[in-house]
Amino acid sequence: MAQPSRKLKPLPHKHVLYERAVQTPHHEAAFADRVYRRLNGRPASRLREDFCGTAAIACQWVRRRRSNTAVGLDLHRPTLDWGATHHLAKLPANARQRVTLLNRSVLSPGPGTGSMDLILALNFSYWVFKDRPTLLRYFRSVHRSLARRGVFILDIYGGPDSLEELRERRTIGGRKRGFTYIWDQARVDHITNETLCHIHFRFPDGRSIRKAFTYDWRIWTIPEVRDVLADAGFSRTTVYWEGDDDRGGGNGVFRPQKHGEPGKAFIAYIVAQR
Ligand SMILES: C[S@@+](CC[C@H](N)C(=O)[O-])C[C@H]1O[C@@H](n2cnc3c(N)ncnc32)[C@H](O)[C@@H]1O
């Protein structure tokens, strides 16, 4: 007897999986808010999310206060469109009109992208700039786009693991109903510090989405980035280092530190003041 064909549920969209695996827009918006307030004694209102992708943080930012506005910049129109449908359209009308998404390069941001209180470049996206002159050009442009007392926040990863060709797996949402996120450092070049990384997703029924995202990056270090920020005109940079969870991992709490203790891998924020 012929077996009835088993109809498989469609897999979630890769942006849904990406956001569940590597983004916590609520935390990122709260962190930026806290840092700005700590430095300036008043809340920020105008935020720009560079390399915004689906603009999850920009949309979260305008939910926080009625006075908040956000601009998102990304080169990839289909990703911006996905964000417009899945995040922007779900905001209440009064919040939606305070978000502007622009299909532009962060290197030439253009009209409507200046006088910002906060500019964010997260998930290491500025690593797409592989040489110092281009990184400096980007940081100079960010500096020009900030209002007086404006703050630029970037994240960075490092440690010996970042220089290895390796795969890191994490199960998200439980073994049976969730999925596995795989961070694949497929190539690392110790002369140029260039790296080719992929994100794959695997599902409990055996299906997978291979190379859902690919990043062709240069690995930058904290001292290098601080150096370029200083050359771009930033008056002060501070590293926010993650605390320990006492089990060999990070606890998700980032505080200003002058020195970073050794470990196999870290993620940190660099906060640059105009
Ligand atoms: C790693 S994803 C970041 C997505 C999201 N912002 C996050 O934090 O997870 C990098 C994004 O940068 C965009 N991108 C790459 N080069 C860019 C450029 N020069 N200007 C604007 N966006 C760029 C890509 O289209 C992609 O959406």
The ligand as an SDF file (V2000), in Angstrom:
LIG
                    3D

 27 29  0  0  0  0  0  0  0  0999 V2000
   25.1550   41.4220   10.0950 C   0  0  0  0  0  0  0  0  0  0  0  0
   23.7440   42.1360    9.2610 S   0  0  0  0  0  0  0  0  0  0  0  0
   23.1210   43.1210   10.5770 C   0  0  0  0  0  0  0  0  0  0  0  0
   21.6400   43.0080   10.7570 C   0  0  0  0  0  0  0  0  0  0  0  0
   21.1110   43.6450   12.0360 C   0  0  0  0  0  0  0  0  0  0  0  0
   21.3390   45.0660   12.0580 N   0  0  0  0  0  0  0  0  0  0  0  0
   21.7370   43.0610   13.2830 C   0  0  0  0  0  0  0  0  0  0  0  0
   22.2090   43.8230   14.1280 O   0  0  0  0  0  0  0  0  0  0  0  0
   21.7120   41.8600   13.4710 O   0  0  0  0  0  0  0  0  0  0  0  0
   24.5630   43.2670    8.1990 C   0  0  0  0  0  0  0  0  0  0  0  0
   23.6480   44.1640    7.3480 C   0  0  0  0  0  0  0  0  0  0  0  0
   24.4680   45.2210    6.8140 O   0  0  0  0  0  0  0  0  0  0  0  0
   23.9930   45.5570    5.5250 C   0  0  0  0  0  0  0  0  0  0  0  0
   25.0920   46.2970    4.8540 N   0  0  0  0  0  0  0  0  0  0  0  0
   26.2840   45.8340    4.4020 C   0  0  0  0  0  0  0  0  0  0  0  0
   27.0420   46.8430    3.9350 N   0  0  0  0  0  0  0  0  0  0  0  0
   26.3130   47.9900    4.1020 C   0  0  0  0  0  0  0  0  0  0  0  0
   26.5390   49.3670    3.8240 C   0  0  0  0  0  0  0  0  0  0  0  0
   27.6870   49.7920    3.2710 N   0  0  0  0  0  0  0  0  0  0  0  0
   25.5810   50.2650    4.1340 N   0  0  0  0  0  0  0  0  0  0  0  0
   24.4120   49.8580    4.6760 C   0  0  0  0  0  0  0  0  0  0  0  0
   24.1350   48.5600    4.9750 N   0  0  0  0  0  0  0  0  0  0  0  0
   25.0700   47.6440    4.6750 C   0  0  0  0  0  0  0  0  0  0  0  0
   23.5970   44.2300    4.9170 C   0  0  0  0  0  0  0  0  0  0  0  0
   22.6640   44.4110    3.8750 O   0  0  0  0  0  0  0  0  0  0  0  0
   22.9950   43.5060    6.1510 C   0  0  0  0  0  0  0  0  0  0  0  0
   21.5980   43.6970    6.2260 O   0  0  0  0  0  0  0  0  0  0  0  0
  1  2  1  0
  2  3  1  0
  2 10  1  0
  3  4  1  0
  4  5  1  0
  5  6  1  0
  5  7  1  0
  7  8  2  0
  7  9  1  0
 10 11  1  0
 11 12  1  0
 11 26  1  0
 12 13  1  0
 13 14  1  0
 13 24  1  0
 14 15  1  0
 14 23  1  0
 15 16  2  0
 16 17  1  0
 17 18  1  0
 17 23  2  0
 18 19  1  0
 18 20  2  0
 20 21  1  0
 21 22  2  0
 22 23  1  0
 24 25  1  0
 24 26  1  0
 26 27  1  0
M  CHG  2   2   1   9  -1
M  END
$$$$
